Amino acid sequence: MRVCQQCNNEQQSGNFCGQCGGTLIEGEKAYSGSERTADGETESEQAHQESAATVDAEQSTRMEQNKKALESYMTFVVNHLKNPTRALKLNESKFVYGLITMVLFSFAYALSIYFLANKIVKEMFGRMASSLPFIDLTFPLLFFIILFVAGASISIVAAVKLMNDSSSIKLIISQFGGLLVPFAVVNVATLIFALAGATKFTIVITSLSLIFAIILLPMLLAFEKGSKQSGPDNQKVYFSLGTAGLSMLISYIIIRLAVADFLDKFDHVLYWF
């Protein structure tokens, strides 16, 4: 019995199929070829399944790693919320946590100001007034607060270098971020009051939070670095005050060059409401 390779038609003799004209081969070869095809499809399916299983395993591993990283950061936040003094003992391994805390502090601050401003606009111009542009307002605020925090970090680094302290930039960021944890948490909590329209409370809390972050905390960290040095010529008090003064100077420059122009544009936006 001969079998067509194209339509599987069976006939007793001939080299070509009487139905489609395809080439005929012996039946056993056809069946073995069909079995090889079936085996090939099974291998392909198995390879696909193995590949899918590998992808699923990688995704599961990645999710587990992200979960552990989040839990580790939350432990870092809780520990330094309970006792910020622990930040003074941190090492460079918490550099990323320090950066995350700085960004969290800045982002929560910017959101609080946006929600508060939006609430004020609604109260001034009625419920029918449009919401303030989120991106046009929040992102510049976020950028400015990050600049303020970066200026505070620069002032600490400058003081540390002048004191001939061996602390690296990563170490300073780690410790400064640890000290900033309580104020980042306060900014996050303030979001609730900003959404509720608690104008005075939100303004007072965010103002105090920013003052502590860019003036008092840099001065505190610089003083702690200076306390490790011994000798009669230790000028840790002056270096601490200089750190606060430099941070305020940097903040003043940022306000003059960027924030003032932004506030003028913001007044222009309010004009249309």
Helices and strands as residue ranges (DSSP letters): E 2-4, E 10-11, E 24-26, H 27-82, G 84-89, G 92-94, H 95-125, H 134-162, H 169-196, H 199-211, I 212-216, H 217-227, H 236-254, I 255-259, H 260-271
